[in-house]
């Protein structure tokens, strides 16, 4: 090469733009582990015990909710990881952790959380309840009168239903029901047949209360509660006459409760589900809880019997089933220790209106539960059932309860000769038995019942009503982010849209056609519909904000939902952040996205609100070059919702309603009472007001503005 050619090459290199190394957004360091993020949510629930802005009995309720959440976490998530290892089907998620590594981390974190829970119970909640004259009586503190009453109660209510089981060659270790309270008993002496077994098991039937309130004339002033375990402990000798009880210790086993249906070989989903439900109570063991005073040799005996390891054992300083502490609310009449009641609000357009069809025909109605009433949804169905002009009703049901007013209205409509179709998702986890009962009840009333699509849970929330009017047939639709359960509508935050918009009604009609019939996917105009278009549309909307930002325009995304796990959506959000889009995510539970990474996600903020009501709304705002697009959905941003379920995502097009939703989302961003911010290391920090700023609660503000006091 000549000298001149070398000089030209150097000059060209100097004028070229520097090469920017593209960041690998699939790198495992950019993703949190799904299960550990789930545990972080449960930690935030547990933390509510420490928040004295909650009434005392509600703080106790948060302890029970934590236990219930943890039960399901072990029954499904931990059980699933163990199944992967057992059958050699281990898969590594986007975070790069193997099932074995995840189980080890779960054990470490969960042991710490459970230890904190019992510390809060023993050193915070019980003393605080004592100050309110609510007493949990220990056996050592029973008076003579109380001992006499408890002995009579044991003979009358407990002894006839408790069935102790001795352990010997002809009485092997019994199959114990999932999450049941049991006792392992050390015995001395021979029984009537001359046997010296040394050990016995005493299962406590689920029909028995876990807490017993003493009568006022026995307990004295205030409320005096006794644990079932204390009563059984005090009268263990009566269960083994003539023998000496050397020790009696509580334990509880949690089992794999996930249902496995071989859908390829299935002929009748309902029949297959009924058969599988029987096995749920006796799945593989995944956790052992024992009282911390249990001798070590007995703990090792139980671990061996259930095939568990040491890290799967939880030694607890109190009752082994704190979920049942919810019984305190039924036994103690102390409204002053609960949240004050409220009356859900009613939109002015619907107040004192007898014909709801006329109201919805004029304008869209948007309800935010529980701050606004769920009654209009029920009333619309009731009117439809009785209205001679209504010809047909179609509805999806996921978790409604077999005895709900919604179900009663559908049954009434069918009995009146209307064409009523219910798409019931039988596989709504832990509601399967109730949904089977619901299906039978509706079928007996003449409702056409279908179970959706095999392989895809029907999770969308839709009602379609067809009515004959002067202008011809007209359709009315309800679309929601939550379930058709009036009880949940008082506890969960959710949006309901009532509309007669022709395009939306046609879309819902076509989705019902796909669910109940067969054929190719039909073209949908306004709705996004999983598993067909919702995932791609979300990616398009995120990419559009990124492109606008690259062109120097404002890009902004504000979304609220329950969980974010889908890797492609997370990668799209990272790319949008890199393009300069500001992204605010209000995520109640699981979040696998890692915010605050320089060059990747420094423009993404993630907050979680945990308060009086369970945050359940799924609503998404895109700035859209100043136009502002709002969508509400039945779907979270998870793989299962976007790719493996039937879901709907619907636009909020009415300008005033869309502005209202955006304002309500901003309230949650402003929250400094019940809000936690996700940090880059995966921990959450409770948000506090800035200097000079007043504390603000989104839920309390919505209660004050949309509902009224009782």
KOLLO-897209 format. One line per 3 residues: number of its first residue (from 1); their letters; for each residue x, y, z of C-alpha. Coordinates in steps of 0.02 Angstrom, whole numbers, plus 32768, in hexadecimal, padded with zeros to 4 digits. Example, Ala and Ser with C-alpha at 12.3 -4.5 7.8 and 13.67 -1.06 7.14 Angstrom:
BEGIN
1> as> 8267:7F1F:8186 ~ 82AC:7FCB:8165
This chain:
BEGIN
1> xxx> 8000:8000:8000 ~ 8042:80AF:7FD2 ~ 805C:813B:8050
4> xxx> 7FD3:81A6:8000 ~ 7F53:811B:8009 ~ 7F7B:8102:80C2
7> xxx> 7F5D:81BD:80E3 ~ 7EB3:81B7:808D ~ 7E7D:8122:80F3
10> xxx> 7EAD:8178:8197 ~ 7E4D:8214:8164 ~ 7DB2:81AE:813C
13> xxx> 7DBA:8159:81E5 ~ 7DC8:81FF:8240 ~ 7D29:8243:81EC
16> xxx> 7CBE:81A9:820D ~ 7C40:81B1:829D ~ 7C75:814A:8335
19> xxx> 7C2C:809C:8339 ~ 7BAE:808A:83C7 ~ 7BA7:7FDA:840B
22> xxx> 7AF4:7F9D:840B ~ 7AB8:7F64:84B5 ~ 7A79:7EB2:84C2
25> xxx> 79CD:7ECD:850E ~ 79B8:7E13:8529 ~ 7A44:7E11:85A9
28> xxx> 7A0D:7DB8:8648 ~ 7A4D:7E48:86B4 ~ 79BD:7EB1:8672
31> xxx> 7934:7E3F:86B4 ~ 78F5:7E15:8761 ~ 78C3:7D65:878F
34> xxx> 7807:7D4E:8784 ~ 77F4:7CEA:8824 ~ 7863:7D5C:888C
37> xxx> 7804:7DF3:884D ~ 7764:7D9B:8883 ~ 77AF:7D87:8931
40> xxx> 77D8:7E41:8933 ~ 771F:7E65:891C ~ 76F5:7DF4:89AF
43> xxx> 7778:7E51:8A15 ~ 771B:7EF4:89F0 ~ 7679:7EA3:8A2A
46> xxx> 76CF:7E6B:8ACA ~ 7712:7F1A:8AE5 ~ 765F:7F5B:8AF5
49> xxx> 765D:7F10:8BA4 ~ 76D7:7F9A:8BD7 ~ 766C:8026:8B8F
52> xxx> 7602:8068:8C1D ~ 759C:80D0:8BA3 ~ 753F:802C:8B85
55> xxx> 74BF:7FFC:8C0B ~ 7500:7F77:8C82 ~ 7492:7EE7:8C48
58> xxx> 74C1:7F0E:8B95 ~ 7579:7F03:8BC3 ~ 7552:7E55:8C06
61> xxx> 74F6:7E32:8B63 ~ 7592:7E60:8AFF ~ 75EF:7DDA:8B61
64> xxx> 756C:7D5B:8B2B ~ 7572:7D99:8A77 ~ 762F:7D83:8A78
67> xxx> 7619:7CCF:8AB4 ~ 7594:7CAB:8A31 ~ 7602:7CF5:89A8
70> xxx> 7695:7C8E:89E3 ~ 762C:7BEF:89E3 ~ 75FE:7C08:892D
73> xxx> 76B2:7C37:8902 ~ 76EE:7B8F:8946 ~ 765B:7B2C:88FE
76> xxx> 7677:7B6E:884D ~ 771D:7BC7:8832 ~ 7790:7B64:88A5
79> xxx> 7738:7AC2:8875 ~ 7755:7AEB:87BD ~ 780F:7B06:87D8
82> xxx> 781C:7A62:8837 ~ 77C0:7A08:87AA ~ 783E:7A4C:872C
85> xxx> 78CD:7A05:8791 ~ 7875:7960:87B4 ~ 7855:793B:86FD
88> xxx> 78F5:7986:86B8 ~ 789B:7A12:865B ~ 78F7:7AA5:86A7
91> xxx> 78E5:7B47:8646 ~ 7945:7BE8:8664 ~ 78E5:7C8B:865A
94> xxx> 791E:7D33:8616 ~ 7971:7D55:86BF ~ 79E8:7CC2:86A5
97> xxx> 79BE:7C67:8748 ~ 799F:7BAC:8746 ~ 790E:7B5E:87A7
100> xxx> 7989:7B1D:882A ~ 79D6:7BC9:8843 ~ 792A:7C17:884B
103> xxx> 78EE:7B9A:88CF ~ 7987:7BBF:893A ~ 7969:7C7B:8930
106> xxx> 78AF:7C62:8954 ~ 78D9:7BFC:89EF ~ 794F:7C81:8A33
109> xxx> 78D7:7D11:8A16 ~ 783A:7CB5:8A4E ~ 7887:7C79:8AF1
112> xxx> 78B3:7D2E:8B17 ~ 7805:7D6D:8AEC ~ 77AD:7CE7:8B53
115> xxx> 781E:7D0E:8BE7 ~ 77EE:7DC5:8BD8 ~ 7735:7D99:8BCD
118> xxx> 7735:7D39:8C71 ~ 779E:7DBF:8CC4 ~ 771C:7E40:8C8F
121> xxx> 7690:7DD0:8CCE ~ 76DB:7DAA:8D78 ~ 772D:7E51:8DA0
124> xxx> 76BD:7ECD:8D46 ~ 760F:7E92:8D19 ~ 75E3:7E26:8DB0
127> xxx> 761E:7EA9:8E2E ~ 75BF:7F30:8DCE ~ 7522:7EC4:8DCF
130> xxx> 7538:7EA7:8E89 ~ 7534:7F63:8EA2 ~ 748E:7F63:8E45
133> xxx> 744D:7EDD:8EBE ~ 745A:7E51:8E3D ~ 74B6:7DC1:8E91
136> xxx> 7503:7D20:8E4E ~ 7504:7CB3:8EE9 ~ 7595:7C3D:8F08
139> xxx> 7572:7B9A:8F62 ~ 75DA:7BD0:8FF8 ~ 7569:7C68:900E
142> xxx> 74C0:7C0F:900C ~ 7459:7C27:90A9 ~ 7402:7B94:90FC
145> xxx> 735C:7BCB:90B0 ~ 73AA:7BDB:9004 ~ 73FB:7B2F:9012
148> xxx> 7353:7AE3:903E ~ 72FA:7B36:8FAB ~ 7385:7B03:8F32
151> xxx> 737F:7A4F:8F71 ~ 72C4:7A49:8F51 ~ 72DE:7A96:8EA5
154> xxx> 7362:7A13:8E7B ~ 72F0:7983:8EAF ~ 725A:79CB:8E52
157> xxx> 72A4:7A15:8DB2 ~ 7350:79CB:8D95 ~ 7360:791B:8DD9
160> xxx> 72D5:78D3:8D6B ~ 7327:790F:8CC9 ~ 73E2:78FC:8CEB
163> xxx> 742B:7856:8CB3 ~ 74DA:7832:8CF7 ~ 7545:77B8:8C91
166> xxx> 75CA:774E:8CE5 ~ 7663:7725:8C7C ~ 7692:766D:8C71
169> xxx> 76A8:75EB:8BE6 ~ 75EB:75DB:8BCF ~ 75D1:7697:8BDB
172> xxx> 764E:76E9:8B65 ~ 7665:77A5:8B5F ~ 75BF:77EC:8B20
175> xxx> 75A9:7854:8A83 ~ 758D:7900:8ACA ~ 7529:7982:8A6D
178> xxx> 757F:7A1A:8A23 ~ 758F:7AAB:8A9F ~ 7534:7A50:8B2B
181> xxx> 7561:7A67:8BE2 ~ 75AA:79CA:8C2F ~ 7603:7994:8CCD
184> xxx> 768C:7915:8CE6 ~ 7680:78C4:8D90 ~ 7703:786B:8DF9
187> xxx> 76B5:77E2:8E63 ~ 76EB:7772:8EF1 ~ 7696:76D1:8F27
190> xxx> 7632:7645:8ED6 ~ 7587:7651:8E88 ~ 74F5:75D8:8E9B
193> xxx> 7548:755E:8E21 ~ 75F0:7564:8E77 ~ 7641:75D0:8DF1
196> xxx> 76CE:764B:8E17 ~ 76D2:76BA:8D7E ~ 7720:7753:8DCD
199> xxx> 76D9:77C8:8D48 ~ 762E:77FF:8D09 ~ 75E5:7881:8C94
202> xxx> 754E:78EB:8CBF ~ 7501:7943:8C28 ~ 7494:79D9:8C53
205> xxx> 73FA:79D7:8BE1 ~ 73E6:7A75:8B78 ~ 7334:7A84:8BB6
208> xxx> 7376:7AB4:8C61 ~ 7398:7B6B:8C88 ~ 744D:7B99:8CA6
211> xxx> 7418:7C18:8D2A ~ 7391:7C09:8DAE ~ 7347:7CA1:8E06
214> xxx> 731D:7C87:8EBC ~ 726F:7CC1:8EF4 ~ 726E:7D69:8F4D
217> xxx> 723C:7D1A:8FF3 ~ 72D4:7CA8:8FE6 ~ 7355:7D16:8F92
220> xxx> 732B:7DB6:8FEC ~ 732B:7E68:8FA6 ~ 736C:7E77:8EF5
223> xxx> 738D:7DEC:8E78 ~ 73E6:7D4E:8EAF ~ 7420:7CD6:8E26
226> xxx> 746C:7C29:8E35 ~ 74CA:7BCF:8DAA ~ 7487:7B25:8D77
229> xxx> 7539:7AE3:8D87 ~ 753C:7B18:8E3F ~ 7499:7ABC:8E61
232> xxx> 74D6:7A1C:8E0D ~ 757C:7A2A:8E67 ~ 7527:7A3B:8F10
235> xxx> 74BA:79A2:8EF1 ~ 7531:7933:8E8F ~ 7529:78AE:8F17
238> xxx> 746E:7899:8EF4 ~ 7499:7865:8E43 ~ 750A:77D8:8E80
241> xxx> 74B7:7790:8F1D ~ 752B:7730:8F90 ~ 75C8:7770:8F39
244> xxx> 763C:77FF:8F63 ~ 764F:788C:8EE5 ~ 7705:78C2:8EF2
247> xxx> 76F3:794B:8E6F ~ 767D:798E:8DEC ~ 76BA:7A02:8D61
250> xxx> 7664:7A5F:8CD2 ~ 7697:7A49:8C1E ~ 7651:7A71:8B74
253> xxx> 7680:7A31:8AC8 ~ 766D:7A93:8A26 ~ 765B:7A30:8986
256> xxx> 7664:7A4A:88CB ~ 75B5:7A88:88A0 ~ 75CB:7AAD:87E6
259> xxx> 7556:7A4C:8776 ~ 759B:79ED:86E1 ~ 7520:79C8:8656
262> xxx> 7557:7962:85BF ~ 74F4:79CB:8544 ~ 7525:7965:84AB
265> xxx> 74CD:78CB:84F2 ~ 743C:7927:8541 ~ 738A:790A:8506
268> xxx> 732B:796A:858D ~ 7382:79F9:85E7 ~ 7307:79FF:8679
271> xxx> 7315:7944:8698 ~ 73D3:7947:868D ~ 73DA:79DA:8704
274> xxx> 736B:7985:8785 ~ 73E0:78F1:8786 ~ 747C:795C:8796
277> xxx> 7435:79C4:8826 ~ 7434:7929:8894 ~ 74F1:791A:8884
280> xxx> 7515:79D0:88B0 ~ 7504:79AD:896A ~ 758C:7928:8965
283> xxx> 7611:7969:88EE ~ 76CC:795F:8910 ~ 7703:79B9:89AF
286> xxx> 775E:7A5E:8996 ~ 7769:7AAA:8A45 ~ 7760:7A73:8AFB
289> xxx> 772F:7AED:8B85 ~ 774B:7AB6:8C39 ~ 773E:7B07:8CE4
292> xxx> 77EC:7B3D:8D19 ~ 77E3:7AD8:8DB9 ~ 77D7:7A34:8D58
295> xxx> 7867:79BC:8D83 ~ 78E7:79B0:8CF9 ~ 78D4:78F4:8CE5
298> xxx> 781A:790A:8CC1 ~ 783D:7993:8C42 ~ 78B9:7921:8BE8
301> xxx> 7839:7894:8BED ~ 77B7:7904:8B9A ~ 7832:7945:8B18
304> xxx> 7861:7894:8AE9 ~ 77AA:785F:8AE3 ~ 777E:78EC:8A6A
307> xxx> 781E:78E3:8A04 ~ 7855:7994:8A2F ~ 78FD:79E4:8A53
310> xxx> 7930:7A50:8AE5 ~ 791E:7AF2:8A82 ~ 7867:7AC4:8A61
313> xxx> 7841:7AC2:8B1C ~ 77FE:7B5C:8B75 ~ 7807:7B5F:8C34
316> xxx> 778A:7BE1:8C6F ~ 776C:7C37:8D16 ~ 76B0:7C26:8D1A
319> xxx> 761C:7BD6:8CBF ~ 7651:7B81:8C1D ~ 75BE:7BC6:8BBA
322> xxx> 75B0:7C83:8BCA ~ 7539:7C88:8B35 ~ 74B0:7C51:8BAB
325> xxx> 74CF:7CE9:8C1A ~ 744D:7D3D:8BAD ~ 73CF:7CEB:8C23
328> xxx> 73F5:7D75:8CA0 ~ 738C:7DEB:8C35 ~ 72F4:7D7A:8C46
331> xxx> 730C:7D5D:8D01 ~ 732F:7E10:8D36 ~ 72B0:7E9B:8D1B
334> xxx> 7322:7F32:8D16 ~ 72F5:7FA4:8C84 ~ 7367:8028:8CCE
337> xxx> 73FB:7FB8:8CA3 ~ 73C8:7FAA:8BEB ~ 73C6:8025:8B5D
340> xxx> 732F:8098:8B61 ~ 72A6:8060:8AEA ~ 727D:80BA:8A49
343> xxx> 71F6:80BD:89C4 ~ 7239:80A8:8913 ~ 720D:813C:88A6
346> xxx> 7199:813F:8810 ~ 71BA:81A5:8772 ~ 713F:8235:8764
349> xxx> 7105:81F4:86BB ~ 70C2:8157:870E ~ 7075:819D:87AB
352> xxx> 6FB9:8182:87B8 ~ 6FB3:813A:8709 ~ 6F40:80A5:86F4
355> xxx> 6F6E:8076:8642 ~ 702A:8059:863C ~ 7023:802F:8582
358> xxx> 6FEE:80E2:855D ~ 7080:8124:85C5 ~ 7104:80B7:8572
361> xxx> 70BD:80D8:84C5 ~ 70DF:8193:84DD ~ 7191:8189:851F
364> xxx> 7219:8116:855D ~ 721B:80F8:8619 ~ 72C1:80D6:8670
367> xxx> 72C2:8095:8722 ~ 7358:8086:8796 ~ 7336:8003:881A
370> xxx> 732F:7FFC:88AF ~ 7325:80B9:88B9 ~ 7291:80B2:8842
373> xxx> 7208:8031:884B ~ 7206:7F8B:87F1 ~ 7148:7F8E:87FE
376> xxx> 712C:7FD8:874F ~ 717C:7F3D:8701 ~ 7109:7ECA:8765
379> xxx> 7071:7F39:8747 ~ 7090:7F3B:868B ~ 708C:7E7C:868A
382> xxx> 6FF2:7E78:86F7 ~ 6F98:7EF0:8682 ~ 6FD0:7E8A:85EE
385> xxx> 6F89:7DED:863E ~ 6EDE:7E3C:8657 ~ 6ED7:7EA9:85BA
388> xxx> 6E69:7E55:8534 ~ 6ECC:7EB2:84AF ~ 6F70:7E5E:84DE
391> xxx> 6F8E:7DC7:8470 ~ 703A:7D86:84A3 ~ 70C0:7D96:8529
394> xxx> 7172:7D56:851F ~ 71F1:7D60:85AB ~ 729B:7D22:85DE
397> xxx> 72AE:7CE5:8692 ~ 7357:7CCA:86E5 ~ 733F:7CE4:87A0
400> xxx> 728B:7D14:87C3 ~ 7252:7CA0:884F ~ 71C8:7C23:882E
403> xxx> 714A:7C80:889C ~ 7169:7D30:885A ~ 70E5:7DAB:8820
406> xxx> 7133:7DA8:8773 ~ 7116:7CED:8766 ~ 7065:7D00:87A8
409> xxx> 7040:7D81:8721 ~ 7083:7D0F:8697 ~ 701C:7C7D:86D7
412> xxx> 6F81:7CEC:86E0 ~ 6F9C:7D26:862D ~ 6FA8:7C72:85F0
415> xxx> 6F0A:7C3F:864B ~ 6EB0:7CD0:85F7 ~ 6EDC:7C88:854E
418> xxx> 6F6F:7CF5:851B ~ 7005:7CAB:84C2 ~ 708B:7CAF:8549
421> xxx> 713C:7C71:8530 ~ 71BE:7C6A:85BA ~ 7276:7C4C:8593
424> xxx> 72B6:7C07:8638 ~ 736F:7BF4:8657 ~ 7371:7B58:86C2
427> xxx> 742C:7B62:86DF ~ 742E:7C04:8744 ~ 74AD:7BCA:87C4
430> xxx> 7462:7B97:886D ~ 73B4:7BC4:882F ~ 73A1:7B27:87C3
433> xxx> 7327:7ACE:8836 ~ 72BA:7B69:8846 ~ 72BC:7B83:878B
436> xxx> 7284:7ACF:876E ~ 71F2:7AEF:87E4 ~ 71CE:7B92:8788
439> xxx> 71CA:7B39:86E0 ~ 7150:7AB7:8722 ~ 70DE:7B3C:876B
442> xxx> 70D8:7BA0:86CA ~ 70BB:7B05:865F ~ 7029:7AD3:86CB
445> xxx> 6FDC:7B7F:86AA ~ 6FED:7B69:85EE ~ 708C:7BCF:85D1
448> xxx> 70FE:7B93:8545 ~ 71A4:7B74:859E ~ 724A:7B64:8543
451> xxx> 72F7:7B57:858E ~ 7357:7BC6:8518 ~ 73EA:7B84:84B3
454> xxx> 7453:7AEF:84E9 ~ 7505:7B2A:8506 ~ 74D6:7BE2:851E
457> xxx> 7487:7C20:85BF ~ 73F9:7C99:859E ~ 742A:7D2B:860D
460> xxx> 73D1:7DB9:85B2 ~ 7340:7E10:860A ~ 72B1:7E2F:858F
463> xxx> 71F3:7E3A:858C ~ 7191:7E4D:84EA ~ 70D6:7E75:84ED
466> xxx> 706E:7E74:844D ~ 6FCE:7EDC:8457 ~ 6F44:7F00:83D9
469> xxx> 6F20:7FBA:83CB ~ 6EBD:8029:8353 ~ 6F55:8042:82E4
472> xxx> 6F78:7F86:82E0 ~ 6FEA:7F15:8344 ~ 7062:7F73:83B8
475> xxx> 70F1:7F2C:841E ~ 7132:7F5F:84C8 ~ 71D8:7F2A:8511
478> xxx> 7233:7F25:85B6 ~ 72F0:7F15:85B5 ~ 7356:7F0B:8655
481> xxx> 7402:7EF7:869F ~ 73C4:7E8B:8730 ~ 7352:7DF9:8756
484> xxx> 7294:7DF1:875D ~ 7296:7DDE:8819 ~ 7237:7E5E:8880
487> xxx> 729F:7E36:891B ~ 7343:7E53:88C0 ~ 72FC:7EF5:887A
490> xxx> 72FD:7F37:892E ~ 73B2:7F03:894B ~ 740A:7F10:88A1
493> xxx> 7427:7FAB:8838 ~ 73E5:7F8D:8787 ~ 739B:7FEB:86F4
496> xxx> 72F4:7FC4:86A2 ~ 72C0:800C:85FB ~ 7208:8009:85C7
499> xxx> 71F2:8038:8510 ~ 7182:8029:8478 ~ 720D:805B:83FE
502> xxx> 71E7:7FFB:835F ~ 729B:7FCC:8337 ~ 72C2:7F91:83E7
505> xxx> 7221:7F2E:83EE ~ 7249:7EDD:8347 ~ 72F8:7EB1:8386
508> xxx> 72B1:7E5F:8423 ~ 7231:7E02:83B9 ~ 72BD:7DBC:834C
511> xxx> 7325:7D86:83E1 ~ 7290:7D27:8426 ~ 727D:7CD5:837C
514> xxx> 7331:7C99:8388 ~ 7318:7C59:8439 ~ 7278:7BF9:841C
517> xxx> 728C:7BC4:8367 ~ 731C:7B96:82F5 ~ 7372:7BEA:8263
520> xxx> 7400:7C60:8237 ~ 7425:7CF8:82A3 ~ 73AD:7D83:8275
523> xxx> 73E5:7E35:8252 ~ 73D4:7EA3:82ED ~ 73C5:7F60:82D5
526> xxx> 73E3:7FB4:837D ~ 740D:7F30:83FE ~ 74B7:7EE0:8413
529> xxx> 749C:7E27:8429 ~ 7512:7DA5:8474 ~ 7556:7D2F:843E
532> xxx> 7549:7D7E:8390 ~ 756D:7E3A:8390 ~ 7586:7E7C:8441
535> xxx> 763E:7E51:8451 ~ 766D:7E99:83A8 ~ 7605:7F36:83C3
538> xxx> 7658:7F5A:846A ~ 7703:7F49:8418 ~ 76CA:7FBF:838D
541> xxx> 768B:8042:8408 ~ 772D:803C:846B ~ 7795:8044:83CB
544> xxx> 772F:80DA:838E ~ 775A:813C:842C ~ 7811:810F:8411
547> xxx> 780C:814A:835C ~ 77B7:81EE:838C ~ 783E:820C:840D
550> xxx> 78C8:81EC:838D ~ 7877:826F:831E ~ 7886:82EF:83AA
553> xxx> 77D1:82E1:83E1 ~ 7796:82B9:848F ~ 7786:8201:84B7
556> xxx> 772C:81C7:8554 ~ 76E0:8124:8593 ~ 767C:8111:8633
559> xxx> 7638:8064:8658 ~ 75EA:8010:86EF ~ 75D7:7F54:86FF
562> xxx> 75FD:7EC2:8774 ~ 7697:7E70:872A ~ 771D:7E87:86A4
565> xxx> 777B:7DEB:866C ~ 7772:7DE1:85AD ~ 7826:7DF2:856B
568> xxx> 77FA:7E41:84C2 ~ 7791:7EC7:8515 ~ 781C:7EE9:8592
571> xxx> 789A:7EF6:8504 ~ 7826:7F6E:84A8 ~ 781A:7FDA:8545
574> xxx> 78D8:7FDB:8553 ~ 78E7:8014:849E ~ 7867:809C:84BC
577> xxx> 78C7:80D6:8556 ~ 7968:80DB:84F0 ~ 790D:8147:8470
580> xxx> 78E1:81C3:84FA ~ 782E:818F:8520 ~ 77FC:81B1:85D4
583> xxx> 77A5:8116:8618 ~ 7743:810A:86BB ~ 7708:805B:86EA
586> xxx> 7691:803D:877D ~ 76A5:7F82:879B ~ 7652:7F35:8833
589> xxx> 76B2:7E91:8835 ~ 7734:7E3B:87C9 ~ 77AC:7EA4:8762
592> xxx> 783A:7E52:8702 ~ 7874:7EF7:86B5 ~ 7908:7F49:870C
595> xxx> 78F4:8007:8710 ~ 797E:8087:8721 ~ 7A07:802F:86BC
598> xxx> 7A74:80B4:8667 ~ 7A62:80AD:85AB ~ 79D2:8030:85B7
601> xxx> 7946:8060:862D ~ 7974:8103:8682 ~ 78D2:814F:863E
604> xxx> 7864:80C8:868C ~ 7815:80D9:8737 ~ 77B7:8048:878A
607> xxx> 7747:8062:8821 ~ 76D4:7FEB:887F ~ 763D:801D:88E6
610> xxx> 7605:7FAA:8973 ~ 7576:7FED:89DB ~ 74C6:7FD1:8A1A
613> xxx> 7489:7F92:8970 ~ 74E1:7F15:8900 ~ 751D:7F75:8868
616> xxx> 74DD:7F13:87D2 ~ 74BD:7F8F:8744 ~ 751A:7F74:86A1
619> xxx> 751C:801A:8645 ~ 759C:8060:85CA ~ 75BE:8113:8591
622> xxx> 7628:8141:84F9 ~ 764E:81F8:84D5 ~ 7639:81D7:841A
625> xxx> 7680:827C:83DD ~ 760A:82DF:844C ~ 756C:8280:841F
628> xxx> 7570:8217:84BE ~ 7533:8164:84A8 ~ 74E8:8104:853B
631> xxx> 74C6:8049:853F ~ 7480:7FDB:85C9 ~ 7497:7F1F:85C9
634> xxx> 7476:7E79:861C ~ 752D:7E4C:85FC ~ 75CE:7E68:865A
637> xxx> 7671:7E78:85FA ~ 769E:7DC2:8615 ~ 76C3:7D33:859D
640> xxx> 7627:7CD4:85D3 ~ 75B3:7D69:85BA ~ 75F7:7DA8:8516
643> xxx> 7619:7D02:84C0 ~ 75BA:7C75:8517 ~ 7512:7CBD:854B
646> xxx> 7478:7D0C:84FF ~ 7482:7DC2:8534 ~ 743B:7E68:84FD
649> xxx> 7484:7F16:84FF ~ 740B:7FA3:84DA ~ 7421:805D:84B7
652> xxx> 73D7:80E6:8523 ~ 73A8:815C:8496 ~ 7333:81DA:84E8
655> xxx> 73A3:8272:8506 ~ 7366:829B:85B6 ~ 7370:81E6:85ED
658> xxx> 7420:81D4:85A6 ~ 7458:8273:85FF ~ 740C:8232:86A0
661> xxx> 746B:818D:8693 ~ 750F:81E9:8673 ~ 74EE:8255:870C
664> xxx> 74CA:81BC:8776 ~ 756D:816C:873D ~ 75C8:820B:8770
667> xxx> 7580:81FA:881F ~ 75DB:8155:8831 ~ 767E:81A3:87F8
670> xxx> 7665:822B:887A ~ 7641:81AE:8907 ~ 76B7:81C2:899B
673> xxx> 7659:8155:8A19 ~ 7645:80A8:89CC ~ 76C3:80B1:893D
676> xxx> 776B:805A:892B ~ 77F0:807B:88A7 ~ 7854:7FEE:8858
679> xxx> 7910:800C:8861 ~ 7991:7FCA:87E6 ~ 79CA:7F45:8862
682> xxx> 791C:7EF7:886B ~ 78EB:7F3C:8915 ~ 7858:7FB1:8932
685> xxx> 7861:8054:8991 ~ 77C4:809E:89DD ~ 77A4:8149:8992
688> xxx> 7797:81DE:8A05 ~ 7758:8290:89E4 ~ 77DD:830B:89B0
691> xxx> 7807:8398:8A27 ~ 7772:840A:8A3D ~ 76FD:8391:89E3
694> xxx> 7665:8345:8A39 ~ 764C:8289:8A41 ~ 75D9:8250:89B5
697> xxx> 757C:81AB:89A2 ~ 7533:8183:88F7 ~ 74B4:810A:893F
700> xxx> 747B:8182:89C7 ~ 746B:820F:8948 ~ 7402:81A4:88D4
703> xxx> 7395:8171:8967 ~ 737B:8226:8995 ~ 7352:825F:88E4
706> xxx> 72F2:81CB:889B ~ 72A1:8176:8932 ~ 7245:81B2:89CD
709> xx> 7254:8187:8A85 ~ 71E0:810C:8ADA
